[in-house]
Amino acid sequence: MLQDIAPHKFYPEMREAIPAPEDYILYFDGASVLLDCSGAEPTLPTVAVLEPFYPAIARHVEYLFAVDERAFFMVTDLELKERRELRLDSIFTFRQLRPQWLAFAVLTGSQLYRWRLTRTFCGRCGDMMTPLTTERALQCGRCRHIEYPRIVPSVIVGVIDGDRLLMVRHAESAYRRWALVAGFVEIGETPEDTVRREVMEEVGLHVTDVSYYGSQPWALADLMAMGFFARLQGSDEITLNRNELSAAQWIAREDIEPDDDPFSLTQTMIEAFRRGEIS
């Protein structure tokens, strides 16, 4: 999955850091990210790459996190100028970025960017929020209310019936490949309860033997996705909730198309079933 960057290690904790020439700069503009296109393949710009164009950039950055010894900083007030070496590109190009830990860093940085963008003002009294230096949080200068990054718990469910896997397509989603039943954990629910409820709500099926598979932080939607497999209990007749799904069907293991690059938890779970690792 995208976050599996071993032997590299991700360090999310806050720390005081001075940008080094080899450290990376993340600049976002809506759903776009600034890329360094001076080489054979696009990559993230470093401090050294940007300083000739923006000499004071090292004084206007905010530390985000590190991968191994390479720190990542965010800049929000860059007056971007059109240059051949630098280009704003869609955040969705993360799949083409290599090495994989760089793609992971871009998505993780984009989550922090969106959080800061939507938390300019205090939700309690409306005053300005300012970042804390001791932890990753924003605090209101007036009422002292503290806000942390938004992380939404959700489940992804692989429903199994023998050698068949229930595959779905989500309504009003740009992702058109087959996926799995998914949904958000409600207040007071365990993830296992969410699995049973979401399967019933979306396809009208009962499941049993709910077992945990793995998890993934998915920054594009601020999710902490938890993957489960469950076995069909009772009838296999699908009752489609068209408010949630556009299609759902049972697909035999041998008919599932292989995926050689499973970045997401959904793709990883489907591939694990196809290969016979889940039976």
N, C-alpha and C positions, 0 to 999 in steps of 0.2 A: 504494500500500500504506500501511498505518498509519503507518510510519516516514517516509513521504515528506511532510515538513512544510514544505518550501521555500515561500516565501523565509525562513521561520524556521529558526534553527539550534540544534541540540541540543549542549550542552556537558556531557559525562559526567565530566570530570576532577574530582578532589577539589580543594577550596579552602576557605580560611577565609572565612566570611561571617556577617554579622550580619543577622538577618531585618529586612526593610523592610516597612512596612504593606501594600504591594501584592504581596508575595511569597505564594506558595501553601503551604498546610499539607496534608500527606497523613497521614490517620489511618486505619489499617486494623484491622478486627476480623474475623479469619478471612477469609472470601471477600467481605467487605463493605467499602465505603469511605465515609467521611463526606463528604456533599455539602451545599452551601449552597443551600437551596431558597427563599430570600427573594425571588428575582427571577422573571421569566417562565419561565426555563429553569434546571434544576439545573446547578450548576457546582461547582468546588472552592472551599472556603473560603480566604480570605486571612487574613493575620495580623490585619488591621484588623477583619475580620468576627468572629474568634474572641476577640480581646482583651477586649471588653466582658464576655464570659462566663467567660473564663479569663485574668485579668490577667497572670499570670506565664508564659504559654505561650511567649513568645519566649526564655525562659531554659531551656526544656526540649525544644528541638528539635535535630535533627541534619540538617546540610546533605546533600542528595542530588545534585542536578544543576541545570542551568539551561536554559531555552529563551529565547534572545535575552538580555535583561537581567532576566528574571523568574526568580528562584530558587525552588526547591522544597525544602521541609524536611519531615522526618518526625517525628511525635511518637508515642510508644508508651505513655505512662503517663497518657493523658487520662481523667479520670473523667467519662465522657460523661453528660450530663443530657438528659432528654427536652425538646426545644424545637421549636417549629413551624418555625423557620428552619433547623434543622440536622437531617439525617436520614441514618441508615446505609442504604445501598442496595447491591445486588449489584454486585460488580466487573464483571459482564458488561454492565452498563449503559454501559460505555465507548463502545459503538457509537453511543449517542445523544448523547454529549457533543460540544459544539461550542465552539470550533474544534477541528479534528482534532488539533492538537498537544497539546491538553489531554487528549484520550483517550490519546494515545501516552504522555504523562507519567504518567497514572494506572497504566497497565499496567507501565511500566518501574519505577515506584515499588513496585508490588506484588511484583515479582520481588525487589527488595532487601529488602522486608519479610519475605518467606518465607525468604530466605537467612539473615537475622539470627535469625529465629524457630527455625530448625533448626540453628543453629550456636552455641547458648548455651554449650555445653561442648566442650572440646577432644576431638577424635576419637582423639588419641594417649594422653593421660594423664588426661582427664576433668576438668581444672581449668577455671575460667571463661575465656571468650574476651572480649577487649576490642577495640574498634575502633581502628585506627591513624589518625593524622591526616595522614600523608604519602602514603598510597595507599588505595584502596578494598579493605581487607582486615581480617581479624580475627586477633589474635595471642594465643596462650596465655601467661599470666603466669608459668607454671611452666616448661614445656619449650620455650617460644618458637616453637612450631609456628604457621605462618601459613596461613590459609584465605582463598581468593578466591571471589567470587561464582560460583555454579554455572552454566556455560554448556555445553549439550549439543549437539554437532554432529549434524545429521540431514539427510536428503535427501527431496525431493519429486520425483516422476518423472511427467512426461507422456509416456506411451507412444503413439506415432503409427503408424497404418497407413493411408497415403493421406489421405483426408479423414475418418478416424475417429480418435477419441481414447478410450483405455481409461479408464473411470470406475469408481470403486469406492465401497463404503460400508464403513467400518471397524467391526469387531465391538465390541460393548460400548462404543460411543461415543455421547454425547448429541448429537453433530453428525450429523444425518440426511440432509443434502444429499449429492449426489454429490461425491466428492473424487478424489484421485489416489493412486497407490501412494506410500507413505512409509515411512521407517524410520531407525534410528539407525546412525551410523557406528561400526563395531567397532574395537577396538584393532588397529593395524597396517594398517588399510584406508585407501585413498584414497576420496574421495567417489564417484568414478567406479566403483570396484569395488563400493561399496555399492549404487549404482544397479542394476548387473547382478545382484547377489545378491538384493536385495529383490524385484525383479520376478520372478525365478525362484522365490523362496520363496513369494511371495504369490499369484501367478497362473500359475506354470509356463511362462512365456514367455521366449524369448531376445530380447535387444535389441542393437542396434549403433548407431554414430554418436551416441554420448552427447555432448551439448553443453550447456554451462552457460547458464542463463537469468538468474538473479539470486538474491539472498539476502534474508532477513528475520530480525531478532531477534524472537522470539515469546515474550514474557515470561510468558504464562499457563502455559507448560510449560518454561520456562528453556531454550528452544531457540535455536540459530543454524541456521535452516533454509536449505538450499541447493537451489535449484530447477534441474532438468535436464529436457531433452527427449531422447528416444531413439526410434529407429525399430525397429519389429518386424522380427525376423529369423527366418524360417521360419514354422512353423504359427501360426495365430491362435487355436487352441483353448485356452480358458482352463481351467486346473486350479485351482480355488479352495481356498485355505488357510483353512478355516473357523475356525481359531484366531485369525486375524488379520482376516479380512474376512467380512461378511455377504452381500455381493453384488459382482459385477463384470461389466461388459459393455462392448462397443464401442458408442459413440454417434457418429452422423454429425455433422459440423460444423453443418449447418443445423438439427439437432434439439436442440442445446445451448441451454438457456435463458439469456438475457442477464443480466448482473449489472452494475447501474449503480453499485455502491458496493463495489468489490473491496478490502476491507481487508487480506485475507490473501494470502500468496504463492500458495497453492493457487487461490484465486478469480482472482487476477491471471493466472496461467498458463492457466487454463481459458478466461478471457475473451480472452486473446491468441490462442489457437487458434481460438476461435469467430469472431473478427474477421478471420481470415486472415493475422494477423501472423506466425504460425508455420505453415509448410507443409512 
